[in-house]
Amino acid sequence: MPNRSSLRLLLPALLVLPLAYWSCQRHPAAETPAVIAPDAAPSYAGAATPADAGAPGAAAADRATATAAEQAASALHAYLGALPGADRSRADAYWTGGNPGTPAGDALLRGIPDLRSMRILNDAPVALDRQSPPRAFEIPVRLRLETGTGQARLQGWYRLRTRIEGQGWEITSASLQPALD
């Protein structure tokens, strides 16, 4: 029979082993959080069952939604890239009707005269409707700006929808506020 001192050394290792195993496992639910539109009410009437989840139509709908979200985010990045330029009409063309409104939801950003560079970080677009693919998204953004007077940070969101003719995306509204470090 092994002596007690060797068992005392073995016991902590045996206790830690299951913890190490479980802490190193991937947890898919933690990696991809569910995104729910702020104004969307839960609907159980046509809820997908596990049998429906693997259907080819569901996969195609998921791909279409991902493609639409990617295109909306690309349009937003193109707008933000055009904003610091001298020709403001190029940036304004991304807004509904070619005009950001008065005052613009991102007036704080548009009012910076000596914007030198901008780092854009956006979260996953959130669908604002239940169509497949969605026709409207809200895209949360965080901007790090380099100006002639120093650095600034802004955070907020942009809402985009497909253009009426169905070609491309347009910004319908925005909200940006200063962010503290």
Secondary structure, DSSP 8 states (H G I E B T S, - for coil): ---HHHHHHHHHHHHHHHHHHHHTS--HHHHS-----TT-----TT---HHHHTSHHHHHHHHHHHHHHHHHHHHHHHHHHHTTSS-HHHHHTTBGGG---SS-TTHHHHT-TTEEEEEEEE---EESS-SSS-SEEEEEEEEEEEETTEEEEEEEEEEEEE-TTSSSEEEEEEEEEE---
